[in-house]
Amino acid sequence: MQAFDHDLRRQSAHASAPEQKRARADWYALLARLLSRPAEAPLLAGLAALAVPAGTVVQGDGAAGANLPRAWHALCVAAGGPPHDIGAEFGRLVVGVNLPPVSVGAVFHQGGHDNQKPLAALRRFVPAQGLGLRYAANHLGALCEAMHLLVDAARPPATQRAFFDAHIGSRYGACLADLRGSAGTGFYAALADLAAAFLAIEARAFALADDGHSEPPSTAGLLI
C-alpha cells in the first residue's frame, strides 16, 4: 500500500511517463484485487490509513477527473469499517447463495445473447500477449488485472486501447451501476464509484490519445 499511496499523493501534471505508467498500473491492480475477492483486514487497514481530506482536488481534468479524489477518499473512509462486515458484504453482493444480486462478469452486461464471442476473443488475446493472467475470464476484476499487466509491461497504447474498448469500455458502466445500486452504502458502493471514476478517465484518455504514439494521460495531476 505504501507504493500506491506514493503514486496517489505525488502525482502532478509534470509526472514523467514512467510515473504515469506506474500510477495507472497501480490503479488497475487495486481495482482487480478489490473486485475479485474479499479484502483482508491488513489491506482494509492500509486503505483506511490513506484517507485524505475531502476537497484535495487538482483542477485540470474536468468533471470526470474531479470525481476520482472524492471517490478515493470515500473508499478509504469506508475501509475503516469492520472487516467482517465488509467481507460479508462481498459475499452477499458478488458470491451469494444460488444467484447473487450483482454479476461482475462484464460479459453479462453485453447486449445480445452470444456472450461466448468476447470470452473466446479474450482467451486468444491473453496468450498472444504473453500475459501472466491467472484467470482469463470476462470478470471485471480479471479484466482490470489484464489491463494492469498490459500497462506494467509497457504494451503499446494502441494495444491497451484495443483491449479496453473490446472488453471493458462498453460494459463497465452497467456492471458498476448494478454494484452501486445493490450495495447502497458502504465499502462496495464506494468501490463502484471509484472504479467508475477511474475507468471513465481511462476511456476519455484513450479517446483523446494519438494511437500508438502517446501514453494515455489518465490520472496524472488529479491528487496531491
MOQUIQUI-V636803 format. One record per residue. N is the residue number from 0. RES is the residue in one letter. OMEGA is omega as a letter, one per 20 degrees, with the letter a starting at -180 (NA if undefined). NEAR is the number of other C-alpha atoms within 8 Angstrom. D_CENTER is the distance of its C-alpha to the mean C-alpha in Angstrom with 2 decimals. Layout:
n:N res:RES omega:OMEGA near:NEAR d_center:D_CENTER
n:N res:RES omega:OMEGA near:NEAR d_center:D_CENTER
//
This chain:
n:0 res:M omega:a near:7 d_center:15.65
n:1 res:Q omega:a near:5 d_center:18.29
n:2 res:A omega:r near:6 d_center:16.93
n:3 res:F omega:r near:9 d_center:13.50
n:4 res:D omega:r near:9 d_center:15.65
n:5 res:H omega:a near:8 d_center:17.76
n:6 res:D omega:a near:11 d_center:15.15
n:7 res:L omega:a near:10 d_center:14.07
n:8 res:R omega:a near:8 d_center:17.72
n:9 res:R omega:a near:8 d_center:19.42
n:10 res:Q omega:r near:15 d_center:17.62
n:11 res:S omega:r near:10 d_center:20.16
n:12 res:A omega:a near:6 d_center:21.13
n:13 res:H omega:r near:6 d_center:23.19
n:14 res:A omega:r near:10 d_center:20.62
n:15 res:S omega:r near:6 d_center:21.66
n:16 res:A omega:r near:7 d_center:19.89
n:17 res:P omega:r near:6 d_center:19.27
n:18 res:E omega:r near:10 d_center:17.82
n:19 res:Q omega:r near:14 d_center:15.43
n:20 res:K omega:a near:12 d_center:14.46
n:21 res:R omega:r near:10 d_center:14.06
n:22 res:A omega:r near:13 d_center:11.85
n:23 res:R omega:r near:12 d_center:9.40
n:24 res:A omega:a near:13 d_center:9.72
n:25 res:D omega:r near:10 d_center:9.29
n:26 res:W omega:a near:10 d_center:6.03
n:27 res:Y omega:a near:12 d_center:4.74
n:28 res:A omega:a near:11 d_center:7.41
n:29 res:L omega:r near:8 d_center:6.82
n:30 res:L omega:r near:11 d_center:3.89
n:31 res:A omega:a near:14 d_center:6.31
n:32 res:R omega:a near:11 d_center:9.09
n:33 res:L omega:r near:11 d_center:8.78
n:34 res:L omega:a near:10 d_center:8.31
n:35 res:S omega:a near:9 d_center:11.03
n:36 res:R omega:a near:7 d_center:13.80
n:37 res:P omega:r near:10 d_center:15.28
n:38 res:A omega:r near:11 d_center:14.80
n:39 res:E omega:a near:8 d_center:18.12
n:40 res:A omega:a near:7 d_center:20.25
n:41 res:P omega:r near:6 d_center:19.97
n:42 res:L omega:r near:9 d_center:16.17
n:43 res:L omega:r near:12 d_center:16.60
n:44 res:A omega:r near:10 d_center:19.54
n:45 res:G omega:r near:9 d_center:17.78
n:46 res:L omega:a near:13 d_center:15.14
n:47 res:A omega:a near:12 d_center:18.11
n:48 res:A omega:a near:7 d_center:20.04
n:49 res:L omega:r near:8 d_center:17.64
n:50 res:A omega:a near:11 d_center:18.18
n:51 res:V omega:r near:6 d_center:19.34
n:52 res:P omega:r near:6 d_center:21.79
n:53 res:A omega:r near:7 d_center:20.70
n:54 res:G omega:r near:6 d_center:21.49
n:55 res:T omega:a near:9 d_center:20.42
n:56 res:V omega:r near:9 d_center:19.34
n:57 res:V omega:a near:9 d_center:20.42
n:58 res:Q omega:r near:7 d_center:21.65
n:59 res:G omega:r near:7 d_center:21.05
n:60 res:D omega:r near:8 d_center:17.97
n:61 res:G omega:a near:7 d_center:19.17
n:62 res:A omega:a near:6 d_center:17.92
n:63 res:A omega:r near:10 d_center:14.29
n:64 res:G omega:a near:14 d_center:14.17
n:65 res:A omega:a near:13 d_center:16.24
n:66 res:N omega:a near:9 d_center:13.88
n:67 res:L omega:r near:12 d_center:11.24
n:68 res:P omega:r near:14 d_center:13.84
n:69 res:R omega:r near:10 d_center:15.13
n:70 res:A omega:r near:13 d_center:11.97
n:71 res:W omega:r near:11 d_center:11.48
n:72 res:H omega:a near:12 d_center:15.17
n:73 res:A omega:r near:10 d_center:15.14
n:74 res:L omega:a near:13 d_center:12.69
n:75 res:C omega:r near:13 d_center:14.97
n:76 res:V omega:a near:10 d_center:17.99
n:77 res:A omega:r near:11 d_center:17.01
n:78 res:A omega:r near:12 d_center:16.44
n:79 res:G omega:r near:11 d_center:20.15
n:80 res:G omega:a near:8 d_center:21.18
n:81 res:P omega:a near:6 d_center:23.04
n:82 res:P omega:a near:12 d_center:21.01
n:83 res:H omega:a near:6 d_center:23.07
n:84 res:D omega:r near:8 d_center:22.20
n:85 res:I omega:r near:12 d_center:18.42
n:86 res:G omega:r near:11 d_center:18.93
n:87 res:A omega:r near:8 d_center:21.25
n:88 res:E omega:r near:10 d_center:18.85
n:89 res:F omega:r near:12 d_center:16.35
n:90 res:G omega:a near:10 d_center:19.48
n:91 res:R omega:a near:11 d_center:20.67
n:92 res:L omega:a near:13 d_center:17.63
n:93 res:V omega:a near:11 d_center:16.22
n:94 res:V omega:r near:9 d_center:19.16
n:95 res:G omega:r near:10 d_center:22.10
n:96 res:V omega:a near:6 d_center:25.67
n:97 res:N omega:a near:4 d_center:26.56
n:98 res:L omega:a near:6 d_center:23.93
n:99 res:P omega:a near:11 d_center:21.00
n:100 res:P omega:a near:9 d_center:20.30
n:101 res:V omega:r near:10 d_center:16.70
n:102 res:S omega:r near:11 d_center:15.71
n:103 res:V omega:r near:13 d_center:12.12
n:104 res:G omega:a near:11 d_center:13.77
n:105 res:A omega:a near:15 d_center:12.72
n:106 res:V omega:r near:11 d_center:16.31
n:107 res:F omega:a near:8 d_center:17.69
n:108 res:H omega:r near:9 d_center:16.65
n:109 res:Q omega:r near:9 d_center:18.42
n:110 res:G omega:r near:4 d_center:21.85
n:111 res:G omega:a near:5 d_center:24.93
n:112 res:H omega:a near:4 d_center:26.00
n:113 res:D omega:a near:5 d_center:25.60
n:114 res:N omega:r near:10 d_center:22.18
n:115 res:Q omega:a near:6 d_center:23.22
n:116 res:K omega:r near:7 d_center:23.14
n:117 res:P omega:r near:11 d_center:19.40
n:118 res:L omega:r near:11 d_center:19.32
n:119 res:A omega:r near:8 d_center:22.37
n:120 res:A omega:r near:8 d_center:20.96
n:121 res:L omega:a near:12 d_center:17.85
n:122 res:R omega:r near:10 d_center:20.32
n:123 res:R omega:a near:8 d_center:22.43
n:124 res:F omega:a near:8 d_center:19.80
n:125 res:V omega:r near:12 d_center:18.44
n:126 res:P omega:a near:8 d_center:22.00
n:127 res:A omega:r near:7 d_center:23.00
n:128 res:Q omega:a near:6 d_center:20.43
n:129 res:G omega:a near:6 d_center:21.47
n:130 res:L omega:r near:10 d_center:18.03
n:131 res:G omega:a near:5 d_center:18.37
n:132 res:L omega:a near:10 d_center:15.95
n:133 res:R omega:a near:4 d_center:17.39
n:134 res:Y omega:a near:5 d_center:16.64
n:135 res:A omega:a near:10 d_center:16.46
n:136 res:A omega:r near:10 d_center:15.66
n:137 res:N omega:r near:13 d_center:14.14
n:138 res:H omega:a near:10 d_center:11.92
n:139 res:L omega:r near:14 d_center:8.33
n:140 res:G omega:r near:13 d_center:7.75
n:141 res:A omega:r near:14 d_center:10.25
n:142 res:L omega:r near:14 d_center:9.02
n:143 res:C omega:r near:12 d_center:5.81
n:144 res:E omega:r near:13 d_center:8.74
n:145 res:A omega:r near:11 d_center:10.92
n:146 res:M omega:r near:13 d_center:9.13
n:147 res:H omega:a near:14 d_center:9.21
n:148 res:L omega:r near:12 d_center:12.82
n:149 res:L omega:a near:11 d_center:13.66
n:150 res:V omega:a near:12 d_center:12.80
n:151 res:D omega:r near:10 d_center:14.42
n:152 res:A omega:r near:6 d_center:17.37
n:153 res:A omega:r near:7 d_center:17.81
n:154 res:R omega:a near:9 d_center:18.11
n:155 res:P omega:r near:7 d_center:19.51
n:156 res:P omega:r near:12 d_center:17.42
n:157 res:A omega:r near:8 d_center:19.13
n:158 res:T omega:r near:8 d_center:17.90
n:159 res:Q omega:a near:12 d_center:14.24
n:160 res:R omega:a near:9 d_center:14.84
n:161 res:A omega:r near:8 d_center:16.82
n:162 res:F omega:a near:10 d_center:14.22
n:163 res:F omega:a near:11 d_center:11.52
n:164 res:D omega:a near:9 d_center:14.39
n:165 res:A omega:a near:9 d_center:15.81
n:166 res:H omega:a near:13 d_center:13.12
n:167 res:I omega:a near:12 d_center:10.11
n:168 res:G omega:a near:11 d_center:11.62
n:169 res:S omega:a near:9 d_center:14.33
n:170 res:R omega:a near:12 d_center:12.85
n:171 res:Y omega:a near:12 d_center:9.51
n:172 res:G omega:r near:9 d_center:11.65
n:173 res:A omega:r near:8 d_center:14.17
n:174 res:C omega:a near:14 d_center:12.05
n:175 res:L omega:r near:13 d_center:10.31
n:176 res:A omega:r near:9 d_center:13.77
n:177 res:D omega:r near:10 d_center:15.35
n:178 res:L omega:a near:15 d_center:13.33
n:179 res:R omega:a near:13 d_center:14.13
n:180 res:G omega:a near:8 d_center:17.67
n:181 res:S omega:a near:9 d_center:18.39
n:182 res:A omega:a near:11 d_center:17.10
n:183 res:G omega:r near:7 d_center:19.20
n:184 res:T omega:r near:7 d_center:18.81
n:185 res:G omega:a near:8 d_center:17.52
n:186 res:F omega:a near:10 d_center:14.57
n:187 res:Y omega:r near:12 d_center:12.65
n:188 res:A omega:r near:13 d_center:13.56
n:189 res:A omega:r near:15 d_center:12.12
n:190 res:L omega:r near:11 d_center:8.79
n:191 res:A omega:r near:12 d_center:8.92
n:192 res:D omega:a near:11 d_center:9.99
n:193 res:L omega:a near:12 d_center:7.47
n:194 res:A omega:a near:10 d_center:4.48
n:195 res:A omega:a near:11 d_center:7.50
n:196 res:A omega:a near:13 d_center:8.69
n:197 res:F omega:a near:12 d_center:6.28
n:198 res:L omega:r near:10 d_center:6.25
n:199 res:A omega:r near:9 d_center:9.88
n:200 res:I omega:r near:12 d_center:10.64
n:201 res:E omega:a near:10 d_center:9.64
n:202 res:A omega:r near:10 d_center:11.78
n:203 res:R omega:a near:8 d_center:14.45
n:204 res:A omega:r near:11 d_center:14.59
n:205 res:F omega:a near:10 d_center:15.04
n:206 res:A omega:a near:6 d_center:17.65
n:207 res:L omega:a near:6 d_center:19.46
n:208 res:A omega:r near:10 d_center:19.42
n:209 res:D omega:a near:6 d_center:22.62
n:210 res:D omega:r near:8 d_center:21.66
n:211 res:G omega:a near:7 d_center:22.59
n:212 res:H omega:a near:7 d_center:23.69
n:213 res:S omega:r near:8 d_center:21.06
n:214 res:E omega:r near:8 d_center:17.73
n:215 res:P omega:a near:9 d_center:15.24
n:216 res:P omega:r near:7 d_center:15.65
n:217 res:S omega:a near:9 d_center:12.12
n:218 res:T omega:a near:12 d_center:11.94
n:219 res:A omega:r near:13 d_center:15.48
n:220 res:G omega:a near:12 d_center:17.76
n:221 res:L omega:a near:16 d_center:15.65
n:222 res:L omega:r near:13 d_center:16.56
n:223 res:I omega:NA near:11 d_center:19.80
//
